[in-house]
Amino acid sequence: MDLKPEFHFTGGVDGGRGWKGDVKLMRLSIEKAKKTGWKPKLNSHEAIRRTVRELSGTA
């Protein structure tokens, strides 16, 4: 996409990141869903790649 974004860090809240009410630590798992027989169609890398293509109009 040839982007060069500028980042401005504000320090977050309570010496951490994010905003009030934000979850500071999150561990996500799809193991319960997989036990039902569900399988993801894409891995994280493929999903991000597809999203960038869709948003940039090159899909």
N, C-alpha and C positions, 0 to 999 in steps of 0.2 A: 504494500500500500504506500510505501515511500513516505511515511509520516515521521515527523520529528516533534513529538509533543513536549511541552514544558510542564514540569511538575512543581507544584507549590505545596509543601508540607506545612500543616497548621499545628501539628503536635498532638492532635486528637484530644481525648478527655481522660482524666485520671492517670496521666502519664503513659497512656497507651495509644491505641489507634482507633479509628472509627469515630462514632458519634455516641451520644447518650443512648443507652439501651442496646448498643451493638454487642454482638457476641464476640468476645475476644479470642476464644479458642473453640474451634469446631472440628469435629472428626466425623466425616461422612462415610457411610458404607452402603453398598447395594446388596450385601450378603443376604438379607431377609428376602428381598425381591427375587434374587437368583434362586433361593430355595423353593419358590413357587413355580419355577420353570422359566421365568422371564430372563431374557438375555438382552444386553444393550446392543443396538445396531452399530454404534460408533464408539471408539475410545475417546478420551479427552482430547488428544491431539487432533484426531480427525474431526471432532465436533467443532473445535476452534477454527480449524482450517476452513470448514464448510461455512461457518458463520461469517468469517472475513470475506470469503468469496461472495456470499449473498449480499452483505452490506456494501461491498465495493462495486457490485454490479457486474462482476466477472464470472458469475456462475453460469 
